[in-house]
Amino acid sequence: MEISRRQLLRASVLVGTAGSGIVPAGERRATGVTRFAVRRRQLKLTHTWTIARNSSDVKDNVFVRIERDGVVGWGEAAPNVRYGQSAEQTMAVLEKARKIVEAGDWLQYVDLRERWERELPEDSCARASLDMAILDWVGGRLDSPLYRLLGLDPGKAPVTTFSIGIDSPEVIRQKVEEAKDFPVLKIKVGKDNDAEILAAVRDATDKPLRVDANEGWRDKQQALEKIQWLAGLGVELIEQPLPAAMIEETAWLRERVEIPILADEAVKTAGDIPRLAGAYDGINIKLMKSGGLQEAIRMIHVARALGMKIMLGCMIESSVGISAAAHLSPLVDYADLDGNLLISNDPFVGVGVERGRLILNDRPGLGVRERGDAS
């Protein structure tokens, strides 16, 4: 029987888990007292964070805490203005999800996700936080890290880049020094001072670089000249050089440059990937765009089927969101999971980093805990 693309994308790809298939035969459904809490926290940037479209000193993220049968699950939403999101909107969406979560069988997380995807279509980061929290709880209930439930080797987690936001040459050099333990840097460009930024970076280091324009170049000829210039500066790849809608122009660009081009703003979910395959060499998957871990895994497999490279990226997030993404990192080519390293008041502890390499711990679920929680 022929399987349609829609059916294929809807199929669960959580290797070895497939919803409640991971539950020992005869185990009862989780029916204990359920707690569902939503809290807004302000994350403070160590440096003013500037990219092509805006600057920030703080980010208001939203955290979900669920509890049942004495097991806790954590999730995080990082609203982004690029997608018309705000903390207030995200909290309102999560309140709509309360009844769905409280009444659901969390071990049946595939079906549960389909329900909130159907009933709460308006906020991908809210859905991502629910997906994280449920899968964190499932890992806690089964006393296993998520990467182990997925059958992944944590030793294959790649090196993460450290991101350098747009700034003055003096601050750029300071940021490069602060990132001395990271073997690869990601440089934000897309404004009028691109040459000044790269000169400051190269004045401070000869490390390999990856560059993200965040849709900052508006003309394909300008982008071509920029990328040809970057190729001579040791740049390994370029993210989203042109606005997301300019797919044909990006395909034109790709034919004329040797540096791989990755889609970021142009891709959110698995359904976006096939139309990008001829224009981009790869994609940047972010849980906040995809709506969670389950969709991110679908995206990884679709991109692989189309011969595309994969990066796992992030917004400005705490260790909750970063740790969740890190559990998928053994499946991808590149990691840009440093959002928690760019803030000064991370309220959680989770995935570690040693000389740029992601270190996943053996704690159940996402492996995160609140700071000050010794349990």
C-alpha positions as CSV (number, residue, x, y, z in Angstrom):
1,M,0.0,0.0,0.0
2,E,1.4,3.4,-1.0
3,I,2.0,5.8,1.9
4,S,1.5,9.5,1.3
5,R,4.0,12.2,2.3
6,R,1.5,13.5,4.8
7,Q,1.2,10.1,6.4
8,L,4.9,9.7,6.5
9,L,5.5,13.0,8.2
10,R,2.8,12.3,10.8
11,A,4.4,8.9,11.7
12,S,6.3,8.9,14.9
13,V,10.1,8.8,14.5
14,L,11.1,8.6,18.2
15,V,13.3,5.5,17.7
16,G,12.4,2.6,19.9
17,T,9.7,4.5,21.8
18,A,6.6,5.0,19.6
19,G,4.4,6.5,22.2
20,S,3.4,4.0,24.9
21,G,5.3,1.2,23.2
22,I,8.1,1.8,25.6
23,V,6.0,1.1,28.7
24,P,6.4,-2.4,30.2
25,A,3.5,-4.7,29.5
26,G,0.8,-4.4,32.1
27,E,2.0,-1.2,33.6
28,R,-0.9,1.0,34.6
29,R,-1.7,4.4,33.0
30,A,-0.3,7.4,34.9
31,T,-3.3,8.7,36.9
32,G,-1.7,10.5,39.9
33,V,-2.4,14.1,40.9
34,T,-1.4,16.5,38.0
35,R,0.1,19.9,38.5
36,F,0.6,22.3,35.6
37,A,2.3,25.7,36.2
38,V,3.4,28.4,33.9
39,R,5.9,31.1,34.9
40,R,7.6,34.0,33.1
41,R,11.3,34.7,33.8
42,Q,13.5,37.5,32.5
43,L,16.8,36.3,31.1
44,K,19.6,38.9,31.1
45,L,22.1,39.0,28.2
46,T,25.8,39.2,29.2
47,H,26.3,41.6,26.3
48,T,23.7,43.5,24.3
49,W,22.5,41.0,21.7
50,T,22.4,42.6,18.2
51,I,21.5,40.9,15.0
52,A,20.5,42.3,11.6
53,R,16.9,43.1,12.7
54,N,17.1,44.1,16.4
55,S,18.9,44.4,19.7
56,S,18.1,43.1,23.1
57,D,19.5,43.3,26.7
58,V,16.9,40.9,28.2
59,K,14.6,38.2,26.9
60,D,11.3,37.3,28.6
61,N,11.0,33.5,28.3
62,V,8.2,31.3,29.6
63,F,8.7,28.1,31.6
64,V,6.3,25.2,32.0
65,R,6.5,22.8,35.0
66,I,4.3,19.7,35.0
67,E,4.1,17.0,37.7
68,R,2.4,13.7,38.1
69,D,3.1,10.6,40.2
70,G,5.9,12.5,41.9
71,V,7.8,13.1,38.6
72,V,8.5,16.6,37.3
73,G,8.9,17.7,33.7
74,W,10.3,21.1,32.5
75,G,9.7,23.0,29.3
76,E,10.7,26.4,27.9
77,A,9.3,28.8,25.4
78,A,11.4,31.6,23.9
79,P,9.0,34.0,22.1
80,N,10.5,35.7,19.1
81,V,9.4,38.9,17.4
82,R,10.4,37.6,14.0
83,Y,7.4,35.2,14.3
84,G,5.0,37.6,15.9
85,Q,5.4,36.1,19.4
86,S,5.4,37.6,22.9
87,A,5.6,36.3,26.4
88,E,2.0,37.4,27.1
89,Q,0.7,35.6,24.0
90,T,2.7,32.5,24.8
91,M,1.4,32.4,28.4
92,A,-2.2,32.8,27.1
93,V,-1.7,29.9,24.7
94,L,-0.3,27.7,27.4
95,E,-3.3,28.4,29.6
96,K,-5.5,27.1,26.7
97,A,-3.4,24.0,26.8
98,R,-4.0,23.3,30.5
99,K,-7.1,21.1,30.1
100,I,-5.4,19.1,27.3
101,V,-2.3,18.4,29.4
102,E,-4.1,17.7,32.7
103,A,-6.5,15.3,31.0
104,G,-3.9,13.6,28.8
105,D,-2.0,10.3,29.2
106,W,1.6,11.6,29.1
107,L,3.0,8.3,28.1
108,Q,0.9,8.6,24.9
109,Y,2.8,11.8,24.0
110,V,2.5,11.3,20.2
111,D,-1.3,11.5,20.3
112,L,-1.1,14.2,22.9
113,R,1.1,16.3,20.7
114,E,-1.2,15.9,17.7
115,R,-4.1,17.2,19.8
116,W,-2.3,20.4,20.9
117,E,-0.9,20.9,17.4
118,R,-4.5,20.8,16.1
119,E,-6.1,23.0,18.8
120,L,-3.2,25.4,19.5
121,P,-1.8,26.3,16.0
122,E,-0.9,29.9,16.8
123,D,2.4,29.7,18.8
124,S,5.2,27.3,17.9
125,C,7.3,28.1,21.0
126,A,4.4,27.4,23.3
127,R,4.0,24.0,21.7
128,A,7.7,23.4,22.0
129,S,7.6,24.0,25.7
130,L,4.8,21.5,26.1
131,D,6.7,18.9,24.1
132,M,9.8,19.3,26.1
133,A,8.0,19.1,29.4
134,I,6.1,15.9,28.5
135,L,9.2,14.2,27.2
136,D,11.2,15.3,30.2
137,W,8.5,13.8,32.4
138,V,8.5,10.5,30.3
139,G,12.2,10.2,30.8
140,G,11.8,10.8,34.5
141,R,9.0,8.3,34.7
142,L,11.2,5.7,32.9
143,D,14.3,6.8,34.7
144,S,16.3,7.3,31.5
145,P,17.9,10.2,29.7
146,L,16.1,11.2,26.5
147,Y,19.1,10.5,24.3
148,R,19.0,6.9,25.6
149,L,15.3,6.5,24.8
150,L,16.2,7.7,21.3
151,G,19.0,5.1,21.0
152,L,21.6,7.9,20.6
153,D,25.3,7.9,21.6
154,P,26.0,11.1,23.6
155,G,29.6,10.8,22.7
156,K,28.6,11.8,19.1
157,A,27.3,15.2,20.2
158,P,29.1,17.8,18.0
159,V,31.0,20.9,19.0
160,T,28.8,23.9,19.4
161,T,29.7,27.3,18.0
162,F,29.8,30.3,20.2
163,S,27.9,33.3,18.7
164,I,29.3,36.8,18.4
165,G,26.6,39.4,18.0
166,I,27.0,42.6,16.0
167,D,28.9,45.2,17.9
168,S,31.8,47.7,17.8
169,P,35.3,46.4,17.0
170,E,36.5,46.8,20.6
171,V,33.6,44.8,22.0
172,I,33.9,42.2,19.2
173,R,37.5,41.5,20.2
174,Q,36.5,41.2,23.8
175,K,33.8,38.7,22.9
176,V,36.2,36.7,20.9
177,E,38.6,36.5,23.9
178,E,35.7,35.4,26.1
179,A,35.0,32.6,23.6
180,K,38.6,31.4,23.6
181,D,37.7,27.8,24.7
182,F,35.4,27.4,21.7
183,P,37.1,26.0,18.5
184,V,34.5,27.5,16.1
185,L,32.8,30.9,16.2
186,K,29.5,32.0,14.7
187,I,29.5,35.7,13.6
188,K,26.4,37.7,13.1
189,V,26.4,40.1,10.2
190,G,23.8,41.8,7.9
191,K,24.2,45.5,8.7
192,D,26.4,48.2,7.2
193,N,29.5,47.3,9.3
194,D,30.1,43.7,8.1
195,A,33.6,44.5,7.0
196,E,34.4,46.2,10.3
197,I,33.1,43.2,12.3
198,L,35.0,40.6,10.3
199,A,38.2,42.6,10.5
200,A,37.9,42.8,14.3
201,V,37.3,39.0,14.5
202,R,40.2,38.2,12.2
203,D,42.4,40.6,14.2
204,A,41.6,38.5,17.3
205,T,41.6,34.9,16.0
206,D,42.2,32.6,13.1
207,K,39.6,30.1,14.1
208,P,37.1,28.7,11.6
209,L,34.0,30.9,11.3
210,R,30.4,30.4,10.5
211,V,28.4,33.5,9.5
212,D,24.7,34.3,9.9
213,A,23.2,37.2,8.0
214,N,19.6,36.8,9.5
215,E,18.1,37.9,6.2
216,G,20.2,41.1,6.3
217,W,21.2,41.2,2.6
218,R,18.3,42.2,0.4
219,D,19.8,41.8,-3.0
220,K,21.2,38.6,-4.6
221,Q,24.2,40.4,-6.2
222,Q,25.1,42.0,-2.9
223,A,24.9,38.6,-1.2
224,L,27.1,37.1,-3.9
225,E,29.8,39.7,-3.4
226,K,29.6,39.3,0.4
227,I,29.9,35.5,0.3
228,Q,32.8,35.6,-2.2
229,W,34.5,38.0,0.2
230,L,33.8,35.8,3.2
231,A,35.2,32.7,1.5
232,G,38.6,34.4,1.6
233,L,38.3,34.8,5.4
234,G,38.0,31.2,6.4
235,V,34.2,31.1,6.6
236,E,32.8,27.6,6.5
237,L,29.2,28.3,5.8
238,I,26.6,31.0,5.6
239,E,23.1,31.1,7.1
240,Q,20.1,32.8,5.6
241,P,21.9,35.4,3.4
242,L,18.6,36.6,1.8
243,P,15.1,37.1,3.1
244,A,13.1,33.8,3.6
245,A,10.8,34.5,0.7
246,M,13.6,34.9,-1.8
247,I,14.0,31.1,-2.6
248,E,14.6,31.5,-6.4
249,E,17.3,34.2,-5.7
250,T,18.9,31.9,-3.1
251,A,19.0,29.1,-5.7
252,W,20.7,31.5,-8.1
253,L,23.2,32.4,-5.4
254,R,23.9,28.8,-4.5
255,E,24.9,28.0,-8.1
256,R,27.6,30.7,-7.9
257,V,29.3,30.1,-4.5
258,E,31.2,27.2,-2.9
259,I,30.3,28.0,0.7
260,P,27.3,25.9,1.9
261,I,24.2,28.0,2.4
262,L,21.8,27.0,5.2
263,A,18.2,28.0,5.7
264,D,17.2,29.4,9.0
265,E,14.2,31.8,8.9
266,A,13.1,30.1,5.7
267,V,12.4,26.8,7.5
268,K,10.2,26.0,10.4
269,T,8.7,22.5,10.1
270,A,9.2,19.4,8.0
271,G,6.7,20.6,5.4
272,D,8.9,23.5,4.5
273,I,12.0,21.4,3.6
274,P,11.2,19.9,0.1
275,R,10.7,23.3,-1.5
276,L,14.1,24.5,-0.1
277,A,16.1,21.5,-1.3
278,G,17.2,23.1,-4.6
279,A,18.1,26.5,-3.0
280,Y,19.9,25.5,0.2
281,D,22.6,23.0,1.1
282,G,21.1,22.5,4.6
283,I,18.7,23.7,7.3
284,N,18.9,25.1,10.8
285,I,16.4,23.4,13.1
286,K,15.3,25.3,16.2
287,L,12.8,23.8,18.6
288,M,11.1,27.1,19.0
289,K,10.3,27.2,15.3
290,S,9.5,23.6,14.8
291,G,7.1,23.3,17.8
292,G,9.2,20.8,19.7
293,L,11.4,17.7,19.7
294,Q,9.0,15.4,17.9
295,E,8.8,17.7,14.9
296,A,12.5,18.4,15.0
297,I,13.2,14.6,14.6
298,R,10.8,14.5,11.6
299,M,12.7,17.4,10.1
300,I,16.1,15.7,10.6
301,H,14.9,12.6,8.7
302,V,13.2,14.6,5.9
303,A,16.4,16.7,5.4
304,R,18.5,13.6,5.4
305,A,16.3,11.9,2.8
306,L,16.9,15.0,0.6
307,G,20.6,15.0,1.1
308,M,20.8,18.2,3.1
309,K,23.1,19.1,6.0
310,I,21.6,19.8,9.4
311,M,22.3,22.3,12.1
312,L,20.6,22.4,15.5
313,G,20.2,26.0,16.6
314,C,18.5,28.0,19.3
315,M,17.1,31.3,20.4
316,I,18.2,33.0,23.6
317,E,17.2,30.2,26.0
318,S,18.1,28.8,29.4
319,S,19.6,25.4,30.0
320,V,16.1,23.9,29.7
321,G,15.7,24.6,26.0
322,I,19.3,24.1,25.1
323,S,19.5,20.7,26.9
324,A,16.3,19.6,25.1
325,A,17.9,20.3,21.7
326,A,21.2,18.8,22.8
327,H,19.6,15.4,23.2
328,L,19.1,15.4,19.4
329,S,22.6,16.7,18.6
330,P,24.2,13.3,17.8
331,L,21.9,13.2,14.8
332,V,23.2,16.4,13.1
333,D,26.2,17.9,11.4
334,Y,26.5,21.2,13.2
335,A,25.4,22.6,16.5
336,D,24.8,26.2,17.5
337,L,23.5,25.6,21.0
338,D,24.9,28.4,23.0
339,G,21.8,30.5,24.0
340,N,22.3,29.6,27.7
341,L,25.9,30.7,27.5
342,L,24.9,34.2,26.4
343,I,22.9,35.0,29.5
344,S,24.1,35.9,33.0
345,N,21.3,34.5,35.1
346,D,20.5,31.0,33.8
347,P,17.9,29.6,36.3
348,F,18.7,26.0,35.4
349,V,21.6,23.6,35.1
350,G,21.7,21.0,32.3
351,V,23.9,20.1,29.4
352,G,27.6,21.0,29.9
353,V,30.2,22.3,27.5
354,E,33.9,21.3,27.4
355,R,36.0,23.2,24.9
356,G,32.9,23.6,22.8
357,R,31.8,20.0,22.9
358,L,28.3,19.3,24.3
359,I,28.3,17.0,27.3
360,L,25.0,15.3,28.1
361,N,24.6,14.0,31.6
362,D,22.9,10.8,32.9
363,R,20.0,12.5,34.7
364,P,16.6,11.3,33.5
365,G,14.6,13.1,30.8
366,L,16.3,16.3,29.7
367,G,18.7,16.2,32.5
368,V,17.9,19.6,33.9
369,R,17.3,21.0,37.4
370,E,16.7,24.3,38.9
371,R,19.7,26.0,40.4
372,G,19.8,25.4,44.1
373,D,17.9,22.1,43.7
374,A,20.3,19.4,45.0
375,S,17.8,16.6,44.3
